[in-house]
Amino acid sequence: MNVALPALVIFLLLLPGFIVRSRFKRAELISLDYSPFGQVVTEAVLWGGVCHALWLFIANLCFDQTLDVAVLIKLLSADLPGQSKAADAVAASSFSIAMYFGTLFLGAYAIPTLTRRWVTKHRLDRHDAKFSSLFRFHQAPWYYLLTGADFEENEKPDLIAISAVVNMAGEPVLYKGILDEFFVGSDGTLDRIVLQQVMRRPLEKDKSPSTEDGDLSRFYVVDGDYFVLRYSEAITLNIEYIKLVFDEEYEPQPDLPDLL
């Protein structure tokens, strides 16, 4: 017991920090976090300290409850009689302690989740935002490239066009389409992208100097509703942000009556 109890206490004290870190952090990972172990622990300890400081302040301000440091030290010590006395003190205030940790865990989950949504909604993590260094999710580069999150709200793209060169039987082929969705692998690298309205052409049939940019006659339409392109098979990837502009002065002409 003299070994297991301090480990359990430390786990409960540090758990809020790990929860906050996991809920606020945006990383292009599915199940694994490849951040250095020291970085993970350091961030969790710092967040845990912030959470406990805030919750202790609220407990003292609203409920006149204070932390008994002597009891906490005895719980973390290897002295069995001291642990027993500290355990009795904890049992006498079990309801207050349970409420403290219950609300702390709930807050550690909910507050960072809502904060991340607020940051994303107001685009406070843009590269040119005032507090970008504080709010930017540095482990999600594909998120910024493939969602247009670095644009201001009134300038965000309506469509994102993807052009990719793929090696088909030794011949480079250019595929072009509108981005629908993208997926990342377990290590955070881009795995595949899903495109719509896809066209293709051999790369050698590049446009001549006399060809207009909007000329699509060189392309062949790829049949199908969705086209899945694996990033590992792409030689190059080009991203184009498209902003639709509507002419406010345009007035549709009324249909002419059928005189026949």
SULSULMO-V559027 format. One record per backbone hydrogen bond with DSSP energy under -0.5 kcal/mol. NH is the residue of the N-H (numbers start at 1). CO is the residue of the C=O. Records with the same first field share a line. If there is no record, write none. Layout:
BEGIN
NH: CO / CO
END
This chain:
BEGIN
5: 1
7: 3
8: 4
9: 5
10: 6
11: 7
12: 8
13: 9
14: 10
15: 11
16: 12
17: 14
18: 14
19: 15
20: 16
21: 17
22: 18
23: 19
24: 20
25: 21
27: 25
28: 139
29: 27
32: 186
34: 32
40: 36
41: 37
42: 38
43: 39
44: 40
45: 41
46: 42
47: 43
48: 44
49: 45
50: 46
51: 47
52: 48
53: 49
54: 50
55: 51
56: 52
57: 53
58: 54
59: 55
60: 56
61: 57
62: 58
63: 59
64: 60
65: 59
69: 67
72: 68
73: 69
74: 70
75: 71
76: 72
77: 73
80: 78
83: 79
84: 80
85: 81
86: 82
87: 83
88: 84
89: 85
90: 86
91: 87
92: 88
93: 89 / 90
94: 91
97: 93
98: 94
99: 95
100: 96
101: 97
102: 98
103: 99
104: 100
105: 101
106: 102
107: 103
108: 104
109: 105
110: 106
111: 107
113: 109
114: 110
115: 111
116: 112
117: 113
118: 114
119: 115
120: 116
121: 117
122: 118
123: 120
124: 119
125: 119
126: 123
129: 126
132: 129
134: 131
135: 131
136: 132
138: 136
140: 137
144: 140
145: 141
146: 142
147: 143
148: 144
150: 144
151: 148
155: 152
156: 152 / 153
158: 242
159: 242
161: 240
162: 177
163: 238
164: 175
165: 236
166: 164 / 173
167: 233
168: 166 / 171
169: 167
171: 168
173: 166
174: 201
175: 164 / 173
176: 199
177: 162
178: 196
179: 160
180: 194
181: 194
183: 192
185: 189
188: 185
191: 183
192: 183
193: 229
194: 181
195: 193 / 227
196: 178
199: 176
200: 220
201: 174
203: 172
205: 202
206: 204
211: 208
215: 212
216: 214
219: 216
220: 200
222: 198
223: 221
227: 195
229: 193 / 227
230: 228
231: 191
232: 191
233: 230
234: 231
235: 165
236: 165
238: 163
240: 161
242: 159 / 240
243: 241
244: 242
248: 246
250: 247
259: 257
END
